[in-house]
Amino acid sequence: MDVVCCPLDKADLELDVDERDDEEILAGTLTCTECGETYPIEDGIPNLLPPDMREEAAA
């Protein structure tokens, strides 16, 4: 978590874990402490794309 930051403003991210397997986080969110943007964690992989790029990738 020390090297991961918000791609929009480079602020710290706060982790909220929904599902864990031992030490691995499988699902949850990362929330920027400055702008409040949230980034999903799915299947153990954080999606740190900016919101507009995330919507394009999902379409």
mmCIF file of the N, C-alpha and C atoms, coordinates in Angstrom:
data_MODEL
# 
_entry.id   MODEL 
# 
loop_
_atom_site.group_PDB 
_atom_site.id 
_atom_site.type_symbol 
_atom_site.label_atom_id 
_atom_site.label_alt_id 
_atom_site.label_comp_id 
_atom_site.label_asym_id 
_atom_site.label_entity_id 
_atom_site.label_seq_id 
_atom_site.pdbx_PDB_ins_code 
_atom_site.Cartn_x 
_atom_site.Cartn_y 
_atom_site.Cartn_z 
_atom_site.occupancy 
_atom_site.B_iso_or_equiv 
_atom_site.pdbx_formal_charge 
_atom_site.auth_seq_id 
_atom_site.auth_comp_id 
_atom_site.auth_asym_id 
_atom_site.auth_atom_id 
_atom_site.pdbx_PDB_model_num 
ATOM 1   N N  . MET A 1 1  ? 0.819   -1.199  0.000   1.00 0.00 ? 1  MET A N  1 
ATOM 2   C CA . MET A 1 1  ? 0.000   0.000   0.000   1.00 0.00 ? 1  MET A CA 1 
ATOM 3   C C  . MET A 1 1  ? 0.863   1.264   0.000   1.00 0.00 ? 1  MET A C  1 
ATOM 4   N N  . ASP A 1 2  ? 2.122   1.136   0.360   1.00 0.00 ? 2  ASP A N  1 
ATOM 5   C CA . ASP A 1 2  ? 2.980   2.310   0.423   1.00 0.00 ? 2  ASP A CA 1 
ATOM 6   C C  . ASP A 1 2  ? 3.278   2.897   -0.953  1.00 0.00 ? 2  ASP A C  1 
ATOM 7   N N  . VAL A 1 3  ? 3.257   2.077   -1.990  1.00 0.00 ? 3  VAL A N  1 
ATOM 8   C CA . VAL A 1 3  ? 3.601   2.568   -3.329  1.00 0.00 ? 3  VAL A CA 1 
ATOM 9   C C  . VAL A 1 3  ? 2.377   2.850   -4.191  1.00 0.00 ? 3  VAL A C  1 
ATOM 10  N N  . VAL A 1 4  ? 1.181   2.471   -3.742  1.00 0.00 ? 4  VAL A N  1 
ATOM 11  C CA . VAL A 1 4  ? -0.037  2.692   -4.512  1.00 0.00 ? 4  VAL A CA 1 
ATOM 12  C C  . VAL A 1 4  ? -0.641  4.033   -4.115  1.00 0.00 ? 4  VAL A C  1 
ATOM 13  N N  . CYS A 1 5  ? -1.003  4.845   -5.137  1.00 0.00 ? 5  CYS A N  1 
ATOM 14  C CA . CYS A 1 5  ? -1.624  6.130   -4.863  1.00 0.00 ? 5  CYS A CA 1 
ATOM 15  C C  . CYS A 1 5  ? -2.713  6.401   -5.895  1.00 0.00 ? 5  CYS A C  1 
ATOM 16  N N  . CYS A 1 6  ? -3.521  7.405   -5.647  1.00 0.00 ? 6  CYS A N  1 
ATOM 17  C CA . CYS A 1 6  ? -4.596  7.791   -6.548  1.00 0.00 ? 6  CYS A CA 1 
ATOM 18  C C  . CYS A 1 6  ? -3.995  8.260   -7.876  1.00 0.00 ? 6  CYS A C  1 
ATOM 19  N N  . PRO A 1 7  ? -4.431  7.703   -9.003  1.00 0.00 ? 7  PRO A N  1 
ATOM 20  C CA . PRO A 1 7  ? -3.888  8.122   -10.289 1.00 0.00 ? 7  PRO A CA 1 
ATOM 21  C C  . PRO A 1 7  ? -4.307  9.535   -10.684 1.00 0.00 ? 7  PRO A C  1 
ATOM 22  N N  . LEU A 1 8  ? -5.330  10.080  -10.044 1.00 0.00 ? 8  LEU A N  1 
ATOM 23  C CA . LEU A 1 8  ? -5.795  11.420  -10.391 1.00 0.00 ? 8  LEU A CA 1 
ATOM 24  C C  . LEU A 1 8  ? -5.012  12.521  -9.687  1.00 0.00 ? 8  LEU A C  1 
ATOM 25  N N  . ASP A 1 9  ? -4.776  12.360  -8.380  1.00 0.00 ? 9  ASP A N  1 
ATOM 26  C CA . ASP A 1 9  ? -4.104  13.433  -7.638  1.00 0.00 ? 9  ASP A CA 1 
ATOM 27  C C  . ASP A 1 9  ? -2.916  12.964  -6.794  1.00 0.00 ? 9  ASP A C  1 
ATOM 28  N N  . LYS A 1 10 ? -2.557  11.691  -6.932  1.00 0.00 ? 10 LYS A N  1 
ATOM 29  C CA . LYS A 1 10 ? -1.391  11.094  -6.250  1.00 0.00 ? 10 LYS A CA 1 
ATOM 30  C C  . LYS A 1 10 ? -1.501  11.070  -4.733  1.00 0.00 ? 10 LYS A C  1 
ATOM 31  N N  . ALA A 1 11 ? -2.715  11.202  -4.206  1.00 0.00 ? 11 ALA A N  1 
ATOM 32  C CA . ALA A 1 11 ? -2.932  11.149  -2.756  1.00 0.00 ? 11 ALA A CA 1 
ATOM 33  C C  . ALA A 1 11 ? -2.987  9.688   -2.292  1.00 0.00 ? 11 ALA A C  1 
ATOM 34  N N  . ASP A 1 12 ? -2.936  9.494   -0.984  1.00 0.00 ? 12 ASP A N  1 
ATOM 35  C CA . ASP A 1 12 ? -3.009  8.149   -0.401  1.00 0.00 ? 12 ASP A CA 1 
ATOM 36  C C  . ASP A 1 12 ? -4.364  7.522   -0.647  1.00 0.00 ? 12 ASP A C  1 
ATOM 37  N N  . LEU A 1 13 ? -4.377  6.188   -0.655  1.00 0.00 ? 13 LEU A N  1 
ATOM 38  C CA . LEU A 1 13 ? -5.609  5.427   -0.816  1.00 0.00 ? 13 LEU A CA 1 
ATOM 39  C C  . LEU A 1 13 ? -5.912  4.666   0.465   1.00 0.00 ? 13 LEU A C  1 
ATOM 40  N N  . GLU A 1 14 ? -7.177  4.608   0.821   1.00 0.00 ? 14 GLU A N  1 
ATOM 41  C CA . GLU A 1 14 ? -7.631  3.892   2.011   1.00 0.00 ? 14 GLU A CA 1 
ATOM 42  C C  . GLU A 1 14 ? -8.264  2.577   1.564   1.00 0.00 ? 14 GLU A C  1 
ATOM 43  N N  . LEU A 1 15 ? -7.863  1.482   2.178   1.00 0.00 ? 15 LEU A N  1 
ATOM 44  C CA . LEU A 1 15 ? -8.316  0.151   1.808   1.00 0.00 ? 15 LEU A CA 1 
ATOM 45  C C  . LEU A 1 15 ? -9.545  -0.261  2.600   1.00 0.00 ? 15 LEU A C  1 
ATOM 46  N N  . ASP A 1 16 ? -10.552 -0.805  1.892   1.00 0.00 ? 16 ASP A N  1 
ATOM 47  C CA . ASP A 1 16 ? -11.737 -1.386  2.516   1.00 0.00 ? 16 ASP A CA 1 
ATOM 48  C C  . ASP A 1 16 ? -11.879 -2.793  1.949   1.00 0.00 ? 16 ASP A C  1 
ATOM 49  N N  . VAL A 1 17 ? -11.693 -3.810  2.780   1.00 0.00 ? 17 VAL A N  1 
ATOM 50  C CA . VAL A 1 17 ? -11.676 -5.205  2.340   1.00 0.00 ? 17 VAL A CA 1 
ATOM 51  C C  . VAL A 1 17 ? -13.063 -5.814  2.459   1.00 0.00 ? 17 VAL A C  1 
ATOM 52  N N  . ASP A 1 18 ? -13.561 -6.414  1.365   1.00 0.00 ? 18 ASP A N  1 
ATOM 53  C CA . ASP A 1 18 ? -14.830 -7.136  1.373   1.00 0.00 ? 18 ASP A CA 1 
ATOM 54  C C  . ASP A 1 18 ? -14.616 -8.642  1.487   1.00 0.00 ? 18 ASP A C  1 
ATOM 55  N N  . GLU A 1 19 ? -13.552 -9.149  0.831   1.00 0.00 ? 19 GLU A N  1 
ATOM 56  C CA . GLU A 1 19 ? -13.281 -10.584 0.838   1.00 0.00 ? 19 GLU A CA 1 
ATOM 57  C C  . GLU A 1 19 ? -11.781 -10.813 0.869   1.00 0.00 ? 19 GLU A C  1 
ATOM 58  N N  . ARG A 1 20 ? -11.363 -11.769 1.709   1.00 0.00 ? 20 ARG A N  1 
ATOM 59  C CA . ARG A 1 20 ? -9.938  -12.044 1.901   1.00 0.00 ? 20 ARG A CA 1 
ATOM 60  C C  . ARG A 1 20 ? -9.713  -13.550 1.912   1.00 0.00 ? 20 ARG A C  1 
ATOM 61  N N  . ASP A 1 21 ? -8.560  -13.981 1.391   1.00 0.00 ? 21 ASP A N  1 
ATOM 62  C CA . ASP A 1 21 ? -8.145  -15.383 1.434   1.00 0.00 ? 21 ASP A CA 1 
ATOM 63  C C  . ASP A 1 21 ? -6.760  -15.398 2.069   1.00 0.00 ? 21 ASP A C  1 
ATOM 64  N N  . ASP A 1 22 ? -6.703  -15.740 3.339   1.00 0.00 ? 22 ASP A N  1 
ATOM 65  C CA . ASP A 1 22 ? -5.473  -15.635 4.137   1.00 0.00 ? 22 ASP A CA 1 
ATOM 66  C C  . ASP A 1 22 ? -4.973  -14.194 4.086   1.00 0.00 ? 22 ASP A C  1 
ATOM 67  N N  . GLU A 1 23 ? -3.806  -13.969 3.481   1.00 0.00 ? 23 GLU A N  1 
ATOM 68  C CA . GLU A 1 23 ? -3.227  -12.619 3.408   1.00 0.00 ? 23 GLU A CA 1 
ATOM 69  C C  . GLU A 1 23 ? -3.598  -11.879 2.131   1.00 0.00 ? 23 GLU A C  1 
ATOM 70  N N  . GLU A 1 24 ? -4.206  -12.564 1.167   1.00 0.00 ? 24 GLU A N  1 
ATOM 71  C CA . GLU A 1 24 ? -4.538  -11.952 -0.122  1.00 0.00 ? 24 GLU A CA 1 
ATOM 72  C C  . GLU A 1 24 ? -5.930  -11.321 -0.075  1.00 0.00 ? 24 GLU A C  1 
ATOM 73  N N  . ILE A 1 25 ? -6.021  -10.101 -0.570  1.00 0.00 ? 25 ILE A N  1 
ATOM 74  C CA . ILE A 1 25 ? -7.302  -9.404  -0.657  1.00 0.00 ? 25 ILE A CA 1 
ATOM 75  C C  . ILE A 1 25 ? -7.921  -9.736  -2.004  1.00 0.00 ? 25 ILE A C  1 
ATOM 76  N N  . LEU A 1 26 ? -9.106  -10.336 -1.989  1.00 0.00 ? 26 LEU A N  1 
ATOM 77  C CA . LEU A 1 26 ? -9.767  -10.751 -3.220  1.00 0.00 ? 26 LEU A CA 1 
ATOM 78  C C  . LEU A 1 26 ? -10.755 -9.715  -3.741  1.00 0.00 ? 26 LEU A C  1 
ATOM 79  N N  . ALA A 1 27 ? -11.426 -9.006  -2.838  1.00 0.00 ? 27 ALA A N  1 
ATOM 80  C CA . ALA A 1 27 ? -12.420 -8.016  -3.246  1.00 0.00 ? 27 ALA A CA 1 
ATOM 81  C C  . ALA A 1 27 ? -12.458 -6.888  -2.228  1.00 0.00 ? 27 ALA A C  1 
ATOM 82  N N  . GLY A 1 28 ? -12.763 -5.695  -2.733  1.00 0.00 ? 28 GLY A N  1 
ATOM 83  C CA . GLY A 1 28 ? -12.868 -4.524  -1.879  1.00 0.00 ? 28 GLY A CA 1 
ATOM 84  C C  . GLY A 1 28 ? -12.745 -3.260  -2.700  1.00 0.00 ? 28 GLY A C  1 
ATOM 85  N N  . THR A 1 29 ? -12.390 -2.187  -2.031  1.00 0.00 ? 29 THR A N  1 
ATOM 86  C CA . THR A 1 29 ? -12.211 -0.912  -2.721  1.00 0.00 ? 29 THR A CA 1 
ATOM 87  C C  . THR A 1 29 ? -11.016 -0.165  -2.136  1.00 0.00 ? 29 THR A C  1 
ATOM 88  N N  . LEU A 1 30 ? -10.467 0.689   -2.965  1.00 0.00 ? 30 LEU A N  1 
ATOM 89  C CA . LEU A 1 30 ? -9.457  1.652   -2.548  1.00 0.00 ? 30 LEU A CA 1 
ATOM 90  C C  . LEU A 1 30 ? -10.083 3.027   -2.738  1.00 0.00 ? 30 LEU A C  1 
ATOM 91  N N  . THR A 1 31 ? -10.066 3.856   -1.711  1.00 0.00 ? 31 THR A N  1 
ATOM 92  C CA . THR A 1 31 ? -10.686 5.172   -1.770  1.00 0.00 ? 31 THR A CA 1 
ATOM 93  C C  . THR A 1 31 ? -9.634  6.244   -1.541  1.00 0.00 ? 31 THR A C  1 
ATOM 94  N N  . CYS A 1 32 ? -9.620  7.249   -2.420  1.00 0.00 ? 32 CYS A N  1 
ATOM 95  C CA . CYS A 1 32 ? -8.663  8.350   -2.301  1.00 0.00 ? 32 CYS A CA 1 
ATOM 96  C C  . CYS A 1 32 ? -9.011  9.199   -1.083  1.00 0.00 ? 32 CYS A C  1 
ATOM 97  N N  . THR A 1 33 ? -8.004  9.524   -0.289  1.00 0.00 ? 33 THR A N  1 
ATOM 98  C CA . THR A 1 33 ? -8.219  10.330  0.912   1.00 0.00 ? 33 THR A CA 1 
ATOM 99  C C  . THR A 1 33 ? -8.430  11.805  0.587   1.00 0.00 ? 33 THR A C  1 
ATOM 100 N N  . GLU A 1 34 ? -8.109  12.234  -0.639  1.00 0.00 ? 34 GLU A N  1 
ATOM 101 C CA . GLU A 1 34 ? -8.276  13.637  -1.030  1.00 0.00 ? 34 GLU A CA 1 
ATOM 102 C C  . GLU A 1 34 ? -9.540  13.859  -1.861  1.00 0.00 ? 34 GLU A C  1 
ATOM 103 N N  . CYS A 1 35 ? -9.631  13.202  -3.031  1.00 0.00 ? 35 CYS A N  1 
ATOM 104 C CA . CYS A 1 35 ? -10.754 13.468  -3.942  1.00 0.00 ? 35 CYS A CA 1 
ATOM 105 C C  . CYS A 1 35 ? -11.951 12.559  -3.701  1.00 0.00 ? 35 CYS A C  1 
ATOM 106 N N  . GLY A 1 36 ? -11.785 11.447  -2.960  1.00 0.00 ? 36 GLY A N  1 
ATOM 107 C CA . GLY A 1 36 ? -12.890 10.563  -2.645  1.00 0.00 ? 36 GLY A CA 1 
ATOM 108 C C  . GLY A 1 36 ? -13.230 9.549   -3.729  1.00 0.00 ? 36 GLY A C  1 
ATOM 109 N N  . GLU A 1 37 ? -12.486 9.540   -4.830  1.00 0.00 ? 37 GLU A N  1 
ATOM 110 C CA . GLU A 1 37 ? -12.737 8.564   -5.900  1.00 0.00 ? 37 GLU A CA 1 
ATOM 111 C C  . GLU A 1 37 ? -12.473 7.160   -5.378  1.00 0.00 ? 37 GLU A C  1 
ATOM 112 N N  . THR A 1 38 ? -13.302 6.196   -5.791  1.00 0.00 ? 38 THR A N  1 
ATOM 113 C CA . THR A 1 38 ? -13.118 4.814   -5.364  1.00 0.00 ? 38 THR A CA 1 
ATOM 114 C C  . THR A 1 38 ? -12.677 3.959   -6.539  1.00 0.00 ? 38 THR A C  1 
ATOM 115 N N  . TYR A 1 39 ? -11.836 2.988   -6.236  1.00 0.00 ? 39 TYR A N  1 
ATOM 116 C CA . TYR A 1 39 ? -11.298 2.062   -7.230  1.00 0.00 ? 39 TYR A CA 1 
ATOM 117 C C  . TYR A 1 39 ? -11.579 0.645   -6.745  1.00 0.00 ? 39 TYR A C  1 
ATOM 118 N N  . PRO A 1 40 ? -12.226 -0.160  -7.593  1.00 0.00 ? 40 PRO A N  1 
ATOM 119 C CA . PRO A 1 40 ? -12.590 -1.512  -7.168  1.00 0.00 ? 40 PRO A CA 1 
ATOM 120 C C  . PRO A 1 40 ? -11.408 -2.473  -7.160  1.00 0.00 ? 40 PRO A C  1 
ATOM 121 N N  . ILE A 1 41 ? -11.472 -3.462  -6.284  1.00 0.00 ? 41 ILE A N  1 
ATOM 122 C CA . ILE A 1 41 ? -10.543 -4.592  -6.276  1.00 0.00 ? 41 ILE A CA 1 
ATOM 123 C C  . ILE A 1 41 ? -11.388 -5.816  -6.594  1.00 0.00 ? 41 ILE A C  1 
ATOM 124 N N  . GLU A 1 42 ? -11.091 -6.482  -7.699  1.00 0.00 ? 42 GLU A N  1 
ATOM 125 C CA . GLU A 1 42 ? -11.844 -7.663  -8.121  1.00 0.00 ? 42 GLU A CA 1 
ATOM 126 C C  . GLU A 1 42 ? -10.877 -8.787  -8.430  1.00 0.00 ? 42 GLU A C  1 
ATOM 127 N N  . ASP A 1 43 ? -11.134 -9.963  -7.892  1.00 0.00 ? 43 ASP A N  1 
ATOM 128 C CA . ASP A 1 43 ? -10.265 -11.138 -8.081  1.00 0.00 ? 43 ASP A CA 1 
ATOM 129 C C  . ASP A 1 43 ? -8.821  -10.838 -7.684  1.00 0.00 ? 43 ASP A C  1 
ATOM 130 N N  . GLY A 1 44 ? -8.647  -9.995  -6.661  1.00 0.00 ? 44 GLY A N  1 
ATOM 131 C CA . GLY A 1 44 ? -7.322  -9.680  -6.149  1.00 0.00 ? 44 GLY A CA 1 
ATOM 132 C C  . GLY A 1 44 ? -6.569  -8.614  -6.925  1.00 0.00 ? 44 GLY A C  1 
ATOM 133 N N  . ILE A 1 45 ? -7.211  -8.016  -7.940  1.00 0.00 ? 45 ILE A N  1 
ATOM 134 C CA . ILE A 1 45 ? -6.536  -7.033  -8.793  1.00 0.00 ? 45 ILE A CA 1 
ATOM 135 C C  . ILE A 1 45 ? -7.223  -5.673  -8.649  1.00 0.00 ? 45 ILE A C  1 
ATOM 136 N N  . PRO A 1 46 ? -6.479  -4.638  -8.198  1.00 0.00 ? 46 PRO A N  1 
ATOM 137 C CA . PRO A 1 46 ? -7.067  -3.301  -8.123  1.00 0.00 ? 46 PRO A CA 1 
ATOM 138 C C  . PRO A 1 46 ? -7.157  -2.686  -9.519  1.00 0.00 ? 46 PRO A C  1 
ATOM 139 N N  . ASN A 1 47 ? -8.296  -2.054  -9.815  1.00 0.00 ? 47 ASN A N  1 
ATOM 140 C CA . ASN A 1 47 ? -8.490  -1.364  -11.080 1.00 0.00 ? 47 ASN A CA 1 
ATOM 141 C C  . ASN A 1 47 ? -8.267  0.122   -10.820 1.00 0.00 ? 47 ASN A C  1 
ATOM 142 N N  . LEU A 1 48 ? -7.066  0.604   -11.155 1.00 0.00 ? 48 LEU A N  1 
ATOM 143 C CA . LEU A 1 48 ? -6.708  1.990   -10.878 1.00 0.00 ? 48 LEU A CA 1 
ATOM 144 C C  . LEU A 1 48 ? -6.854  2.891   -12.101 1.00 0.00 ? 48 LEU A C  1 
ATOM 145 N N  . LEU A 1 49 ? -7.670  2.461   -13.060 1.00 0.00 ? 49 LEU A N  1 
ATOM 146 C CA . LEU A 1 49 ? -7.957  3.335   -14.194 1.00 0.00 ? 49 LEU A CA 1 
ATOM 147 C C  . LEU A 1 49 ? -8.803  4.510   -13.721 1.00 0.00 ? 49 LEU A C  1 
ATOM 148 N N  . PRO A 1 50 ? -8.579  5.706   -14.279 1.00 0.00 ? 50 PRO A N  1 
ATOM 149 C CA . PRO A 1 50 ? -9.455  6.834   -13.952 1.00 0.00 ? 50 PRO A CA 1 
ATOM 150 C C  . PRO A 1 50 ? -10.898 6.487   -14.326 1.00 0.00 ? 50 PRO A C  1 
ATOM 151 N N  . PRO A 1 51 ? -11.887 7.099   -13.671 1.00 0.00 ? 51 PRO A N  1 
ATOM 152 C CA . PRO A 1 51 ? -13.295 6.728   -13.861 1.00 0.00 ? 51 PRO A CA 1 
ATOM 153 C C  . PRO A 1 51 ? -13.746 6.712   -15.324 1.00 0.00 ? 51 PRO A C  1 
ATOM 154 N N  . ASP A 1 52 ? -13.375 7.703   -16.107 1.00 0.00 ? 52 ASP A N  1 
ATOM 155 C CA . ASP A 1 52 ? -13.825 7.748   -17.498 1.00 0.00 ? 52 ASP A CA 1 
ATOM 156 C C  . ASP A 1 52 ? -13.235 6.583   -18.308 1.00 0.00 ? 52 ASP A C  1 
ATOM 157 N N  . MET A 1 53 ? -12.003 6.197   -18.043 1.00 0.00 ? 53 MET A N  1 
ATOM 158 C CA . MET A 1 53 ? -11.389 5.077   -18.748 1.00 0.00 ? 53 MET A CA 1 
ATOM 159 C C  . MET A 1 53 ? -11.986 3.749   -18.288 1.00 0.00 ? 53 MET A C  1 
ATOM 160 N N  . ARG A 1 54 ? -12.372 3.653   -17.024 1.00 0.00 ? 54 ARG A N  1 
ATOM 161 C CA . ARG A 1 54 ? -13.003 2.443   -16.497 1.00 0.00 ? 54 ARG A CA 1 
ATOM 162 C C  . ARG A 1 54 ? -14.341 2.194   -17.186 1.00 0.00 ? 54 ARG A C  1 
ATOM 163 N N  . GLU A 1 55 ? -15.116 3.263   -17.388 1.00 0.00 ? 55 GLU A N  1 
ATOM 164 C CA . GLU A 1 55 ? -16.420 3.144   -18.051 1.00 0.00 ? 55 GLU A CA 1 
ATOM 165 C C  . GLU A 1 55 ? -16.250 2.719   -19.502 1.00 0.00 ? 55 GLU A C  1 
ATOM 166 N N  . GLU A 1 56 ? -15.247 3.251   -20.199 1.00 0.00 ? 56 GLU A N  1 
ATOM 167 C CA . GLU A 1 56 ? -14.983 2.869   -21.590 1.00 0.00 ? 56 GLU A CA 1 
ATOM 168 C C  . GLU A 1 56 ? -14.580 1.401   -21.674 1.00 0.00 ? 56 GLU A C  1 
ATOM 169 N N  . ALA A 1 57 ? -13.763 0.936   -20.744 1.00 0.00 ? 57 ALA A N  1 
ATOM 170 C CA . ALA A 1 57 ? -13.283 -0.450  -20.757 1.00 0.00 ? 57 ALA A CA 1 
ATOM 171 C C  . ALA A 1 57 ? -14.422 -1.422  -20.476 1.00 0.00 ? 57 ALA A C  1 
ATOM 172 N N  . ALA A 1 58 ? -15.414 -1.011  -19.693 1.00 0.00 ? 58 ALA A N  1 
ATOM 173 C CA . ALA A 1 58 ? -16.538 -1.880  -19.360 1.00 0.00 ? 58 ALA A CA 1 
ATOM 174 C C  . ALA A 1 58 ? -17.540 -1.984  -20.506 1.00 0.00 ? 58 ALA A C  1 
ATOM 175 N N  . ALA A 1 59 ? -17.532 -1.006  -21.398 1.00 0.00 ? 59 ALA A N  1 
ATOM 176 C CA . ALA A 1 59 ? -18.511 -0.988  -22.510 1.00 0.00 ? 59 ALA A CA 1 
ATOM 177 C C  . ALA A 1 59 ? -18.156 -1.949  -23.611 1.00 0.00 ? 59 ALA A C  1 
# 
